[in-house]
Amino acid sequence: MPAPIDKIQNRYRWRIILKGNMTSEANDILNQCLRQAYEKNWKNTKIAMDVNPNSMM
């Protein structure tokens, strides 16, 4: 889904929300997904993960 502020400095933003228990297995899977995304070497793409957000804004 688009982020609440969908564009900042001419860059689009998206949000993926997952709900569940943060187990070591879930952590390993998320880290593997990040690793695969970085291996694709997409220019102009940044990925950030917040496992315990204080606010959804």
matplotlib code that plots the C-alpha trace (Angstrom):
import matplotlib.pyplot as plt

x = [0.0, 1.2, 2.7, 0.6, 3.0, 3.3, 6.0, 8.9, 11.5, 10.2, 10.5, 7.6, 7.1, 5.3, 4.6, 4.4, 2.8, 3.3, 1.8, 3.0, 5.4, 9.0, 10.7, 14.2, 12.8, 10.8, 13.9, 16.0, 13.4, 13.1, 16.9, 17.1, 14.5, 16.5, 19.7, 18.0, 16.7, 20.1, 21.7, 19.4, 21.3, 18.3, 19.5, 17.5, 15.7, 16.0, 14.5, 14.0, 12.6, 11.1, 10.3, 8.6, 7.3, 6.0, 3.7, 2.3, 2.6]
y = [0.0, 3.5, 5.2, 8.0, 10.5, 8.7, 11.0, 12.9, 14.7, 13.3, 9.7, 7.3, 5.5, 2.2, 0.3, -3.4, -4.3, -7.8, -8.7, -11.6, -12.8, -11.8, -15.2, -16.0, -17.9, -14.8, -12.6, -15.0, -15.0, -11.2, -10.8, -13.3, -11.2, -8.0, -9.8, -10.9, -7.4, -5.9, -8.5, -7.3, -4.0, -1.8, 1.7, 4.4, 1.9, 2.0, -0.6, 0.0, -2.3, -1.3, -4.4, -2.5, 0.8, 3.4, 5.0, 3.9, 7.5]
z = [0.0, -0.5, 2.6, 4.2, 2.6, -0.7, -2.3, -0.7, -2.7, -6.0, -4.6, -4.2, -0.9, -0.2, 2.9, 3.6, 6.9, 8.4, 11.8, 13.8, 16.5, 15.9, 16.3, 15.3, 12.3, 11.2, 11.7, 9.5, 6.8, 6.8, 6.7, 3.8, 1.9, 2.5, 1.3, -1.9, -2.5, -2.1, -4.3, -7.2, -6.9, -7.8, -8.2, -6.5, -4.3, -0.5, 1.9, 5.6, 8.2, 11.5, 13.6, 16.4, 15.1, 17.7, 15.1, 11.8, 10.3]

ax = plt.figure().add_subplot(projection="3d")
ax.plot(x, y, z, "-o")
ax.set_aspect("equal")
plt.show()
